[in-house]
């Protein structure tokens, strides 16, 4: 299993707005097309205005296929346009991680 860890940094006080929109509009699409949501987090202590979410994939090819399918979906394209127009995001970081042989997540 491979895990994609995405960290979004938002303009001050804008993360709650993004989260509400995401939960209502983007999450259903991602649950349908990306599959395995491992976790979704906000920062309690540390860099504020951040949201981190983790998705699991069977392989790197599985990730590419799922993300390509999502990128081609008109619902996802409309979501992306809306987020760009709202100008909430400062940056996004993505990491692909593979668990060690002793990790509780495999």
C-alpha positions as CSV (number, residue, x, y, z in Angstrom):
1,X,0.0,0.0,0.0
2,X,1.1,3.5,-0.8
3,X,-0.1,6.6,1.1
4,X,-0.5,10.1,-0.3
5,X,-0.2,12.8,2.4
6,X,-1.5,16.2,1.2
7,X,-1.0,19.3,3.3
8,X,-2.9,22.4,2.3
9,X,-1.9,25.8,3.8
10,X,-4.6,28.5,3.7
11,X,-4.7,32.2,4.1
12,X,-5.4,33.2,7.7
13,X,-8.8,32.2,8.9
14,X,-9.8,30.6,5.6
15,X,-9.4,27.0,6.4
16,X,-12.9,26.6,8.0
17,X,-14.4,28.0,4.8
18,X,-12.5,25.5,2.6
19,X,-13.3,22.6,5.0
20,X,-17.1,23.4,4.8
21,X,-17.0,23.5,1.0
22,X,-14.8,20.4,0.8
23,X,-17.0,18.4,3.0
24,X,-20.1,19.3,1.1
25,X,-18.8,19.2,-2.5
26,X,-15.4,17.6,-2.9
27,X,-15.4,14.8,-0.3
28,X,-18.2,12.8,-1.9
29,X,-16.4,12.9,-5.3
30,X,-13.1,11.8,-3.8
31,X,-14.7,9.0,-1.7
32,X,-16.3,7.7,-4.9
33,X,-13.2,8.0,-7.2
34,X,-10.1,7.9,-4.9
35,X,-11.4,5.2,-2.6
36,X,-9.4,4.8,0.7
37,X,-9.5,7.8,2.9
38,X,-7.1,7.1,5.8
39,X,-7.4,10.3,7.7
40,X,-8.3,14.0,7.6
41,X,-6.8,16.5,10.0
42,X,-6.6,20.1,11.0
43,X,-3.7,21.6,13.0
44,X,-4.2,22.0,16.7
45,X,-0.7,23.0,17.6
46,X,2.0,24.1,15.1
47,X,1.5,25.7,11.7
48,X,-2.1,26.9,11.9
49,X,-4.3,27.3,8.9
50,X,-3.4,23.8,7.6
51,X,-5.4,20.7,6.6
52,X,-3.7,17.3,6.1
53,X,-5.4,14.4,4.4
54,X,-4.1,10.9,3.7
55,X,-5.3,8.6,1.0
56,X,-4.3,4.9,0.5
57,X,-3.6,3.3,-2.9
58,X,-2.8,-0.3,-3.8
59,X,0.1,0.8,-6.0
60,X,1.5,3.9,-7.7
61,X,-0.3,2.9,-10.9
62,X,-3.6,2.7,-8.9
63,X,-3.0,6.2,-7.7
64,X,-2.3,7.5,-11.2
65,X,-5.4,5.8,-12.6
66,X,-7.7,7.1,-9.8
67,X,-6.4,10.6,-9.9
68,X,-6.6,10.7,-13.7
69,X,-10.2,9.5,-13.5
70,X,-11.0,12.2,-10.9
71,X,-9.3,15.0,-12.9
72,X,-11.4,14.1,-16.0
73,X,-14.7,14.2,-13.9
74,X,-16.7,17.4,-14.6
75,X,-17.8,17.6,-11.0
76,X,-14.1,17.7,-9.9
77,X,-13.3,20.3,-12.5
78,X,-16.1,22.5,-11.2
79,X,-14.8,22.1,-7.7
80,X,-11.3,23.1,-8.7
81,X,-12.6,26.2,-10.5
82,X,-14.6,27.3,-7.5
83,X,-11.6,26.9,-5.1
84,X,-9.4,28.8,-7.5
85,X,-11.9,31.7,-7.7
86,X,-12.2,31.8,-3.9
87,X,-8.4,32.2,-3.6
88,X,-8.2,30.5,-0.2
89,X,-5.0,28.5,-0.6
90,X,-1.4,29.6,-0.1
91,X,0.2,26.3,-1.0
92,X,-0.2,22.5,-1.3
93,X,2.4,19.9,-0.5
94,X,2.1,16.2,-1.5
95,X,4.2,13.2,-0.4
96,X,3.9,9.6,-1.4
97,X,4.9,7.3,1.4
98,X,5.4,3.6,1.6
99,X,5.1,1.9,5.0
100,X,8.0,0.0,6.6
101,X,7.6,-3.7,7.3
102,X,6.8,-3.0,10.9
103,X,4.3,-0.2,10.3
104,X,0.7,-0.7,11.7
105,X,-0.5,0.6,8.4
106,X,0.5,-1.6,5.5
